[in-house]
Amino acid sequence: MIQLNVECPHCKHSLLDEKHIIDGHPSACLLFECEGKKGELYLSSLYGSHTSKIPSSVSEEDVLTLFCPWCNASLMSNRMCNKCNAQMVLMNLAEGGKIQICSRKGCKKHLLEFEDLETELKAFYNVYSTFFKG
């Protein structure tokens, strides 16, 4: 699996938290709100992993509103999940590109996007080339 270096699309600060390890790597720390509940949650930074640390007060199927822990800006995207119709959450990749994940707890829908495919894919490959060698 590949660790993604996610950052806030607004303040560009890294969302990785070295103090909260998931799957042997720093997790992505986000703030959440859901039906009057607020707090922090941690997501695995490994692409394809759905491991997370979300407070037990958040139920399966709850839809969360997520924010940057640094600038408090909303990370909610205009895109809706084509699997469950919840709003998607947008984060930038430090190497270029974006990742979007579903805001519904339990939904595993996610998207990896590159705006300038050639440039960003080269940068992505240069960072993660050891994962692509046989």
C-alpha positions in Angstrom: 0.0 0.0 0.0 1.0 3.6 -0.7 1.0 6.3 2.0 -0.6 9.5 0.7 0.7 12.8 2.1 -2.7 14.6 2.4 -3.0 18.4 3.0 -5.7 21.0 3.4 -6.8 22.5 0.1 -7.2 25.8 1.8 -4.2 26.4 4.0 -2.0 23.7 2.4 -0.9 22.4 5.9 -0.2 18.7 6.1 -3.0 16.7 7.7 -0.7 13.9 8.8 -0.4 13.4 12.5 2.8 11.6 13.7 1.4 11.1 17.2 -1.6 8.9 16.0 -0.3 5.9 14.0 -2.7 3.8 12.0 -1.4 0.9 9.8 2.1 1.7 10.9 2.1 5.2 9.4 1.0 8.7 10.5 -2.8 9.1 10.3 -4.7 12.0 8.7 -6.3 14.1 11.5 -9.6 15.9 10.7 -12.1 17.7 12.8 -15.8 16.5 12.5 -19.3 17.6 13.3 -22.3 15.3 13.2 -25.7 15.9 14.7 -24.4 18.2 17.4 -21.3 16.1 18.1 -17.8 17.5 17.5 -14.3 16.1 17.8 -11.3 14.7 16.0 -11.0 11.6 14.0 -8.1 9.8 12.4 -7.9 8.1 9.0 -5.3 5.7 7.7 -3.0 7.5 5.2 -2.5 4.3 3.3 -4.3 4.4 0.0 -6.9 1.6 0.0 -7.0 1.1 3.7 -10.3 1.9 5.5 -8.9 1.8 9.0 -9.9 4.7 11.2 -10.2 5.9 14.7 -13.6 7.6 15.0 -15.3 8.2 18.4 -17.9 5.6 19.3 -20.5 8.4 19.5 -20.5 8.4 15.7 -22.8 5.6 14.4 -22.4 3.6 11.2 -24.1 5.4 8.3 -23.8 8.8 10.0 -22.8 11.6 7.5 -20.0 13.8 8.9 -19.0 17.3 8.1 -15.2 17.4 8.1 -12.8 20.4 8.7 -9.1 21.1 8.6 -7.6 21.0 12.2 -5.3 23.9 11.3 -7.5 26.5 9.6 -10.9 25.1 10.5 -12.0 25.4 6.8 -14.6 23.0 5.6 -13.2 20.1 3.5 -16.6 19.3 2.0 -16.6 19.0 -1.8 -19.4 19.9 -4.2 -19.3 16.3 -5.5 -21.8 13.7 -4.2 -20.9 10.0 -3.6 -22.3 7.9 -6.4 -22.5 5.0 -4.1 -24.6 6.4 -1.2 -25.3 10.0 -2.2 -23.5 11.6 0.8 -21.2 14.6 0.2 -17.6 13.9 -0.7 -14.6 15.3 1.3 -11.7 16.9 -0.6 -8.0 16.8 0.4 -5.0 17.7 -1.7 -2.0 15.4 -2.2 1.3 17.1 -1.5 2.8 15.5 -4.6 0.0 16.9 -6.8 -3.6 15.8 -7.3 -6.5 15.4 -5.0 -8.3 12.6 -3.1 -11.9 12.6 -2.3 -13.5 10.3 0.2 -17.2 9.8 1.2 -18.4 11.6 4.3 -20.7 8.7 5.3 -19.1 6.5 8.0 -18.9 3.0 6.6 -19.0 4.0 2.9 -15.7 3.1 1.2 -16.1 5.2 -2.0 -13.0 7.3 -2.8 -11.5 9.0 -5.8 -7.9 9.9 -6.7 -7.7 12.7 -9.2 -5.0 14.5 -11.2 -5.7 17.8 -12.9 -2.6 17.9 -15.0 -2.3 14.2 -15.5 1.1 14.1 -17.1 2.9 16.4 -14.6 1.1 15.2 -11.5 1.4 11.5 -12.4 5.1 11.9 -13.0 5.5 13.6 -9.6 3.4 10.9 -8.0 5.4 8.1 -9.7 8.7 9.7 -8.7 7.6 9.8 -5.0 6.2 6.3 -5.0 8.3 4.5 -7.7 9.6 1.9 -5.3 6.0 0.6 -5.0 5.7 0.1 -8.8 8.9 -1.9 -9.3 8.6 -5.7 -9.6 
